[in-house]
Amino acid sequence: MKLTLICSCGLLLEQDGRKLLVDGLTDELPPYESTKPEDRQRILEALAPFDGLCALAVTHHHPDHWSSVWTAELLRRQPDVQILDPSQDGVLHAQTDIFSVSFFSLPHVPTPPQYAVRETFAALISAGGKTVYAASDAVADAELHRAVLGGRHVDAAFWNGQMLSFASTRTFLAETAVQNFIYHIPIDEKDVSGIRRKCERCFSRSRAELPNVTLLETYPTSLEL
């Protein structure tokens, strides 16, 4: 399986020429990087590297994860693409021609009142004998994620930076995946939010505890499982 981080939290998964996009068709929500206009156009027009798209998965309805306008436009242009959106349709398990996707409701990390969303969905995705866990904006709670994974040791897992902040979650990262990636990191040069600096600082201080953890700070970044 090939994975590409196309924006702050947008993941493109590819297996046998078929592709699944997770949180990769977005609006703007600074300081997070949205889908680049040129990538959005390629998605809508089914141009490489977004040709062969079978589904768009949406973990929740914050603008940096989802766009109602662009999702509707995608469906208009490519009606065969499945929209997997559990917060809208309540469907927690889906199967495309290649990918198996299960969603798990988890509390969202605390947000400013204007962006209040209590729930996000972590996605467990399997294809080609590989399994990927995308935690999206779920709270940094090792026991909650351990319960979701139910003893699974996944090939790759993607987490927000808060997972670096606590000893319990750092220990959990070491035991739960072959490769762990911290994504959803702002790339603005001034880093007014301080989120990127906090991620880098936590990672630097705890690197000895995190032998299988990588910070994803540039886009696009491609990985092979």
C-alpha positions as protocol buffer text, in pm:
chain_id: "A"
residue {
  index: 1
  type: MET
  ca { x: 0 y: 0 z: 0 }
}
residue {
  index: 2
  type: LYS
  ca { x: 117 y: 352 z: -82 }
}
residue {
  index: 3
  type: LEU
  ca { x: 17 y: 647 z: 137 }
}
residue {
  index: 4
  type: THR
  ca { x: 57 y: 1015 z: 60 }
}
residue {
  index: 5
  type: LEU
  ca { x: -6 y: 1304 z: 296 }
}
residue {
  index: 6
  type: ILE
  ca { x: -141 y: 1572 z: 60 }
}
residue {
  index: 7
  type: CYS
  ca { x: -223 y: 1844 z: 313 }
}
residue {
  index: 8
  type: SER
  ca { x: -239 y: 1891 z: 689 }
}
residue {
  index: 9
  type: CYS
  ca { x: -451 y: 1582 z: 753 }
}
residue {
  index: 10
  type: GLY
  ca { x: -543 y: 1463 z: 403 }
}
residue {
  index: 11
  type: LEU
  ca { x: -432 y: 1107 z: 327 }
}
residue {
  index: 12
  type: LEU
  ca { x: -437 y: 937 z: -12 }
}
residue {
  index: 13
  type: LEU
  ca { x: -417 y: 557 z: 12 }
}
residue {
  index: 14
  type: GLU
  ca { x: -344 y: 351 z: -299 }
}
residue {
  index: 15
  type: GLN
  ca { x: -369 y: -23 z: -353 }
}
residue {
  index: 16
  type: ASP
  ca { x: -369 y: -203 z: -689 }
}
residue {
  index: 17
  type: GLY
  ca { x: -440 y: 120 z: -877 }
}
residue {
  index: 18
  type: ARG
  ca { x: -745 y: 209 z: -664 }
}
residue {
  index: 19
  type: LYS
  ca { x: -741 y: 502 z: -426 }
}
residue {
  index: 20
  type: LEU
  ca { x: -911 y: 617 z: -108 }
}
residue {
  index: 21
  type: LEU
  ca { x: -893 y: 979 z: 6 }
}
residue {
  index: 22
  type: VAL
  ca { x: -930 y: 1051 z: 378 }
}
residue {
  index: 23
  type: ASP
  ca { x: -1004 y: 1410 z: 487 }
}
residue {
  index: 24
  type: GLY
  ca { x: -841 y: 1531 z: 167 }
}
residue {
  index: 25
  type: LEU
  ca { x: -1102 y: 1759 z: 10 }
}
residue {
  index: 26
  type: THR
  ca { x: -1118 y: 2055 z: 244 }
}
residue {
  index: 27
  type: ASP
  ca { x: -1195 y: 2420 z: 299 }
}
residue {
  index: 28
  type: GLU
  ca { x: -972 y: 2668 z: 482 }
}
residue {
  index: 29
  type: LEU
  ca { x: -911 y: 2662 z: 857 }
}
residue {
  index: 30
  type: PRO
  ca { x: -584 y: 2834 z: 952 }
}
residue {
  index: 31
  type: PRO
  ca { x: -328 y: 2746 z: 1070 }
}
residue {
  index: 32
  type: TYR
  ca { x: -381 y: 2411 z: 899 }
}
residue {
  index: 33
  type: GLU
  ca { x: -290 y: 2352 z: 536 }
}
residue {
  index: 34
  type: SER
  ca { x: -595 y: 2296 z: 319 }
}
residue {
  index: 35
  type: THR
  ca { x: -614 y: 2102 z: -5 }
}
residue {
  index: 36
  type: LYS
  ca { x: -408 y: 2293 z: -260 }
}
residue {
  index: 37
  type: PRO
  ca { x: -621 y: 2436 z: -543 }
}
residue {
  index: 38
  type: GLU
  ca { x: -425 y: 2242 z: -803 }
}
residue {
  index: 39
  type: ASP
  ca { x: -477 y: 1917 z: -610 }
}
residue {
  index: 40
  type: ARG
  ca { x: -846 y: 1991 z: -566 }
}
residue {
  index: 41
  type: GLN
  ca { x: -879 y: 2036 z: -941 }
}
residue {
  index: 42
  type: ARG
  ca { x: -699 y: 1707 z: -1004 }
}
residue {
  index: 43
  type: ILE
  ca { x: -929 y: 1532 z: -757 }
}
residue {
  index: 44
  type: LEU
  ca { x: -1239 y: 1669 z: -925 }
}
residue {
  index: 45
  type: GLU
  ca { x: -1113 y: 1585 z: -1274 }
}
residue {
  index: 46
  type: ALA
  ca { x: -981 y: 1238 z: -1178 }
}
residue {
  index: 47
  type: LEU
  ca { x: -629 y: 1328 z: -1285 }
}
residue {
  index: 48
  type: ALA
  ca { x: -311 y: 1164 z: -1152 }
}
residue {
  index: 49
  type: PRO
  ca { x: -234 y: 1106 z: -874 }
}
residue {
  index: 50
  type: PHE
  ca { x: -608 y: 1109 z: -795 }
}
residue {
  index: 51
  type: ASP
  ca { x: -722 y: 889 z: -1081 }
}
residue {
  index: 52
  type: GLY
  ca { x: -882 y: 563 z: -976 }
}
residue {
  index: 53
  type: LEU
  ca { x: -1051 y: 723 z: -674 }
}
residue {
  index: 54
  type: CYS
  ca { x: -1313 y: 487 z: -532 }
}
residue {
  index: 55
  type: ALA
  ca { x: -1406 y: 668 z: -211 }
}
residue {
  index: 56
  type: LEU
  ca { x: -1373 y: 982 z: -2 }
}
residue {
  index: 57
  type: ALA
  ca { x: -1377 y: 922 z: 374 }
}
residue {
  index: 58
  type: VAL
  ca { x: -1464 y: 1208 z: 612 }
}
residue {
  index: 59
  type: THR
  ca { x: -1385 y: 1185 z: 983 }
}
residue {
  index: 60
  type: HIS
  ca { x: -1581 y: 1497 z: 1087 }
}
residue {
  index: 61
  type: HIS
  ca { x: -1708 y: 1827 z: 956 }
}
residue {
  index: 62
  type: HIS
  ca { x: -1441 y: 2078 z: 1051 }
}
residue {
  index: 63
  type: PRO
  ca { x: -1333 y: 2279 z: 744 }
}
residue {
  index: 64
  type: ASP
  ca { x: -977 y: 2143 z: 756 }
}
residue {
  index: 65
  type: HIS
  ca { x: -1119 y: 1791 z: 711 }
}
residue {
  index: 66
  type: TRP
  ca { x: -1423 y: 1842 z: 488 }
}
residue {
  index: 67
  type: SER
  ca { x: -1594 y: 2075 z: 244 }
}
residue {
  index: 68
  type: SER
  ca { x: -1963 y: 2043 z: 169 }
}
residue {
  index: 69
  type: VAL
  ca { x: -1924 y: 2239 z: -154 }
}
residue {
  index: 70
  type: TRP
  ca { x: -1633 y: 2040 z: -295 }
}
residue {
  index: 71
  type: THR
  ca { x: -1777 y: 1708 z: -183 }
}
residue {
  index: 72
  type: ALA
  ca { x: -2098 y: 1787 z: -370 }
}
residue {
  index: 73
  type: GLU
  ca { x: -1897 y: 1887 z: -675 }
}
residue {
  index: 74
  type: LEU
  ca { x: -1699 y: 1564 z: -660 }
}
residue {
  index: 75
  type: LEU
  ca { x: -2022 y: 1365 z: -657 }
}
residue {
  index: 76
  type: ARG
  ca { x: -2157 y: 1567 z: -947 }
}
residue {
  index: 77
  type: ARG
  ca { x: -1851 y: 1494 z: -1157 }
}
residue {
  index: 78
  type: GLN
  ca { x: -1778 y: 1141 z: -1036 }
}
residue {
  index: 79
  type: PRO
  ca { x: -2105 y: 988 z: -914 }
}
residue {
  index: 80
  type: ASP
  ca { x: -1945 y: 645 z: -868 }
}
residue {
  index: 81
  type: VAL
  ca { x: -1715 y: 768 z: -591 }
}
residue {
  index: 82
  type: GLN
  ca { x: -1843 y: 654 z: -251 }
}
residue {
  index: 83
  type: ILE
  ca { x: -1872 y: 918 z: 21 }
}
residue {
  index: 84
  type: LEU
  ca { x: -1799 y: 759 z: 359 }
}
residue {
  index: 85
  type: ASP
  ca { x: -1921 y: 1008 z: 617 }
}
residue {
  index: 86
  type: PRO
  ca { x: -2036 y: 849 z: 945 }
}
residue {
  index: 87
  type: SER
  ca { x: -2120 y: 1181 z: 1113 }
}
residue {
  index: 88
  type: GLN
  ca { x: -2376 y: 1238 z: 837 }
}
residue {
  index: 89
  type: ASP
  ca { x: -2507 y: 893 z: 745 }
}
residue {
  index: 90
  type: GLY
  ca { x: -2424 y: 691 z: 1059 }
}
residue {
  index: 91
  type: VAL
  ca { x: -2261 y: 410 z: 859 }
}
residue {
  index: 92
  type: LEU
  ca { x: -1964 y: 275 z: 1055 }
}
residue {
  index: 93
  type: HIS
  ca { x: -1846 y: -3 z: 822 }
}
residue {
  index: 94
  type: ALA
  ca { x: -1796 y: 23 z: 448 }
}
residue {
  index: 95
  type: GLN
  ca { x: -1640 y: -183 z: 173 }
}
residue {
  index: 96
  type: THR
  ca { x: -1517 y: -50 z: -160 }
}
residue {
  index: 97
  type: ASP
  ca { x: -1382 y: -270 z: -435 }
}
residue {
  index: 98
  type: ILE
  ca { x: -1041 y: -266 z: -262 }
}
residue {
  index: 99
  type: PHE
  ca { x: -1063 y: -103 z: 81 }
}
residue {
  index: 100
  type: SER
  ca { x: -1237 y: -207 z: 400 }
}
residue {
  index: 101
  type: VAL
  ca { x: -1311 y: 90 z: 628 }
}
residue {
  index: 102
  type: SER
  ca { x: -1439 y: 93 z: 986 }
}
residue {
  index: 103
  type: PHE
  ca { x: -1513 y: 412 z: 1179 }
}
residue {
  index: 104
  type: PHE
  ca { x: -1503 y: 457 z: 1556 }
}
residue {
  index: 105
  type: SER
  ca { x: -1662 y: 749 z: 1739 }
}
residue {
  index: 106
  type: LEU
  ca { x: -1421 y: 924 z: 1977 }
}
residue {
  index: 107
  type: PRO
  ca { x: -1421 y: 1259 z: 2159 }
}
residue {
  index: 108
  type: HIS
  ca { x: -1268 y: 1543 z: 1962 }
}
residue {
  index: 109
  type: VAL
  ca { x: -976 y: 1733 z: 2115 }
}
residue {
  index: 110
  type: PRO
  ca { x: -1090 y: 2058 z: 2281 }
}
residue {
  index: 111
  type: THR
  ca { x: -1153 y: 2340 z: 2032 }
}
residue {
  index: 112
  type: PRO
  ca { x: -1250 y: 2710 z: 2041 }
}
residue {
  index: 113
  type: PRO
  ca { x: -1627 y: 2758 z: 2085 }
}
residue {
  index: 114
  type: GLN
  ca { x: -1683 y: 2862 z: 1723 }
}
residue {
  index: 115
  type: TYR
  ca { x: -1549 y: 2526 z: 1608 }
}
residue {
  index: 116
  type: ALA
  ca { x: -1713 y: 2313 z: 1875 }
}
residue {
  index: 117
  type: VAL
  ca { x: -1744 y: 1954 z: 1761 }
}
residue {
  index: 118
  type: ARG
  ca { x: -1767 y: 1691 z: 2032 }
}
residue {
  index: 119
  type: GLU
  ca { x: -1715 y: 1388 z: 1813 }
}
residue {
  index: 120
  type: THR
  ca { x: -1469 y: 1274 z: 1550 }
}
residue {
  index: 121
  type: PHE
  ca { x: -1429 y: 934 z: 1389 }
}
residue {
  index: 122
  type: ALA
  ca { x: -1106 y: 741 z: 1380 }
}
residue {
  index: 123
  type: ALA
  ca { x: -1076 y: 527 z: 1068 }
}
residue {
  index: 124
  type: LEU
  ca { x: -933 y: 176 z: 1048 }
}
residue {
  index: 125
  type: ILE
  ca { x: -856 y: 95 z: 685 }
}
residue {
  index: 126
  type: SER
  ca { x: -740 y: -235 z: 536 }
}
residue {
  index: 127
  type: ALA
  ca { x: -631 y: -333 z: 186 }
}
residue {
  index: 128
  type: GLY
  ca { x: -371 y: -561 z: 33 }
}
residue {
  index: 129
  type: GLY
  ca { x: -291 y: -726 z: 364 }
}
residue {
  index: 130
  type: LYS
  ca { x: -202 y: -392 z: 530 }
}
residue {
  index: 131
  type: THR
  ca { x: -394 y: -196 z: 794 }
}
residue {
  index: 132
  type: VAL
  ca { x: -381 y: 178 z: 862 }
}
residue {
  index: 133
  type: TYR
  ca { x: -528 y: 369 z: 1155 }
}
residue {
  index: 134
  type: ALA
  ca { x: -609 y: 738 z: 1108 }
}
residue {
  index: 135
  type: ALA
  ca { x: -697 y: 892 z: 1445 }
}
residue {
  index: 136
  type: SER
  ca { x: -790 y: 1233 z: 1303 }
}
residue {
  index: 137
  type: ASP
  ca { x: -860 y: 1484 z: 1584 }
}
residue {
  index: 138
  type: ALA
  ca { x: -939 y: 1227 z: 1852 }
}
residue {
  index: 139
  type: VAL
  ca { x: -833 y: 1301 z: 2208 }
}
residue {
  index: 140
  type: ALA
  ca { x: -498 y: 1176 z: 2332 }
}
residue {
  index: 141
  type: ASP
  ca { x: -626 y: 889 z: 2544 }
}
residue {
  index: 142
  type: ALA
  ca { x: -434 y: 564 z: 2523 }
}
residue {
  index: 143
  type: GLU
  ca { x: -712 y: 354 z: 2674 }
}
residue {
  index: 144
  type: LEU
  ca { x: -973 y: 478 z: 2426 }
}
residue {
  index: 145
  type: HIS
  ca { x: -750 y: 403 z: 2127 }
}
residue {
  index: 146
  type: ARG
  ca { x: -646 y: 70 z: 2277 }
}
residue {
  index: 147
  type: ALA
  ca { x: -1013 y: -26 z: 2304 }
}
residue {
  index: 148
  type: VAL
  ca { x: -1075 y: 72 z: 1941 }
}
residue {
  index: 149
  type: LEU
  ca { x: -781 y: -128 z: 1813 }
}
residue {
  index: 150
  type: GLY
  ca { x: -873 y: -427 z: 2026 }
}
residue {
  index: 151
  type: GLY
  ca { x: -524 y: -573 z: 2030 }
}
residue {
  index: 152
  type: ARG
  ca { x: -451 y: -507 z: 1662 }
}
residue {
  index: 153
  type: HIS
  ca { x: -93 y: -415 z: 1576 }
}
residue {
  index: 154
  type: VAL
  ca { x: -139 y: -201 z: 1267 }
}
residue {
  index: 155
  type: ASP
  ca { x: 113 y: -135 z: 991 }
}
residue {
  index: 156
  type: ALA
  ca { x: 83 y: 243 z: 1013 }
}
residue {
  index: 157
  type: ALA
  ca { x: -100 y: 488 z: 1236 }
}
residue {
  index: 158
  type: PHE
  ca { x: -155 y: 862 z: 1201 }
}
residue {
  index: 159
  type: TRP
  ca { x: -204 y: 1078 z: 1510 }
}
residue {
  index: 160
  type: ASN
  ca { x: -242 y: 1443 z: 1604 }
}
residue {
  index: 161
  type: GLY
  ca { x: 45 y: 1598 z: 1797 }
}
residue {
  index: 162
  type: GLN
  ca { x: -122 y: 1575 z: 2138 }
}
residue {
  index: 163
  type: MET
  ca { x: -25 y: 1208 z: 2147 }
}
residue {
  index: 164
  type: LEU
  ca { x: 333 y: 1323 z: 2213 }
}
residue {
  index: 165
  type: SER
  ca { x: 238 y: 1517 z: 2524 }
}
residue {
  index: 166
  type: PHE
  ca { x: 181 y: 1235 z: 2773 }
}
residue {
  index: 167
  type: ALA
  ca { x: 392 y: 943 z: 2893 }
}
residue {
  index: 168
  type: SER
  ca { x: 95 y: 706 z: 2866 }
}
residue {
  index: 169
  type: THR
  ca { x: 28 y: 790 z: 2501 }
}
residue {
  index: 170
  type: ARG
  ca { x: 396 y: 783 z: 2406 }
}
residue {
  index: 171
  type: THR
  ca { x: 420 y: 432 z: 2550 }
}
residue {
  index: 172
  type: PHE
  ca { x: 105 y: 338 z: 2361 }
}
residue {
  index: 173
  type: LEU
  ca { x: 255 y: 458 z: 2031 }
}
residue {
  index: 174
  type: ALA
  ca { x: 556 y: 234 z: 2077 }
}
residue {
  index: 175
  type: GLU
  ca { x: 338 y: -74 z: 2119 }
}
residue {
  index: 176
  type: THR
  ca { x: 54 y: -25 z: 1873 }
}
residue {
  index: 177
  type: ALA
  ca { x: 195 y: 18 z: 1521 }
}
residue {
  index: 178
  type: VAL
  ca { x: 492 y: -75 z: 1309 }
}
residue {
  index: 179
  type: GLN
  ca { x: 516 y: 289 z: 1202 }
}
residue {
  index: 180
  type: ASN
  ca { x: 356 y: 591 z: 1372 }
}
residue {
  index: 181
  type: PHE
  ca { x: 321 y: 930 z: 1208 }
}
residue {
  index: 182
  type: ILE
  ca { x: 232 y: 1262 z: 1367 }
}
residue {
  index: 183
  type: TYR
  ca { x: 34 y: 1464 z: 1115 }
}
residue {
  index: 184
  type: HIS
  ca { x: -198 y: 1766 z: 1122 }
}
residue {
  index: 185
  type: ILE
  ca { x: 101 y: 1993 z: 1191 }
}
residue {
  index: 186
  type: PRO
  ca { x: 80 y: 2355 z: 1072 }
}
residue {
  index: 187
  type: ILE
  ca { x: 349 y: 2457 z: 825 }
}
residue {
  index: 188
  type: ASP
  ca { x: 303 y: 2836 z: 835 }
}
residue {
  index: 189
  type: GLU
  ca { x: 646 y: 2994 z: 879 }
}
residue {
  index: 190
  type: LYS
  ca { x: 551 y: 3221 z: 1170 }
}
residue {
  index: 191
  type: ASP
  ca { x: 375 y: 2935 z: 1355 }
}
residue {
  index: 192
  type: VAL
  ca { x: 153 y: 3185 z: 1539 }
}
residue {
  index: 193
  type: SER
  ca { x: -46 y: 2902 z: 1697 }
}
residue {
  index: 194
  type: GLY
  ca { x: 268 y: 2744 z: 1841 }
}
residue {
  index: 195
  type: ILE
  ca { x: 133 y: 2398 z: 1756 }
}
residue {
  index: 196
  type: ARG
  ca { x: 427 y: 2302 z: 1536 }
}
residue {
  index: 197
  type: ARG
  ca { x: 682 y: 2419 z: 1793 }
}
residue {
  index: 198
  type: LYS
  ca { x: 507 y: 2220 z: 2065 }
}
residue {
  index: 199
  type: CYS
  ca { x: 510 y: 1904 z: 1851 }
}
residue {
  index: 200
  type: GLU
  ca { x: 878 y: 1947 z: 1770 }
}
residue {
  index: 201
  type: ARG
  ca { x: 966 y: 2020 z: 2132 }
}
residue {
  index: 202
  type: CYS
  ca { x: 777 y: 1716 z: 2268 }
}
residue {
  index: 203
  type: PHE
  ca { x: 926 y: 1495 z: 1999 }
}
residue {
  index: 204
  type: SER
  ca { x: 1280 y: 1615 z: 2066 }
}
residue {
  index: 205
  type: ARG
  ca { x: 1251 y: 1567 z: 2442 }
}
residue {
  index: 206
  type: SER
  ca { x: 1102 y: 1218 z: 2413 }
}
residue {
  index: 207
  type: ARG
  ca { x: 1279 y: 1082 z: 2105 }
}
residue {
  index: 208
  type: ALA
  ca { x: 1432 y: 791 z: 2296 }
}
residue {
  index: 209
  type: GLU
  ca { x: 1077 y: 674 z: 2379 }
}
residue {
  index: 210
  type: LEU
  ca { x: 962 y: 707 z: 2018 }
}
residue {
  index: 211
  type: PRO
  ca { x: 1179 y: 487 z: 1795 }
}
residue {
  index: 212
  type: ASN
  ca { x: 899 y: 421 z: 1547 }
}
residue {
  index: 213
  type: VAL
  ca { x: 749 y: 772 z: 1532 }
}
residue {
  index: 214
  type: THR
  ca { x: 796 y: 1028 z: 1253 }
}
residue {
  index: 215
  type: LEU
  ca { x: 678 y: 1388 z: 1231 }
}
residue {
  index: 216
  type: LEU
  ca { x: 515 y: 1471 z: 898 }
}
residue {
  index: 217
  type: GLU
  ca { x: 578 y: 1841 z: 845 }
}
residue {
  index: 218
  type: THR
  ca { x: 590 y: 1876 z: 466 }
}
residue {
  index: 219
  type: TYR
  ca { x: 344 y: 1800 z: 188 }
}
residue {
  index: 220
  type: PRO
  ca { x: 321 y: 1596 z: -16 }
}
residue {
  index: 221
  type: THR
  ca { x: 496 y: 1313 z: 168 }
}
residue {
  index: 222
  type: SER
  ca { x: 467 y: 958 z: 31 }
}
residue {
  index: 223
  type: LEU
  ca { x: 521 y: 632 z: 218 }
}
residue {
  index: 224
  type: GLU
  ca { x: 525 y: 267 z: 118 }
}
residue {
  index: 225
  type: LEU
  ca { x: 399 y: -7 z: 353 }
}
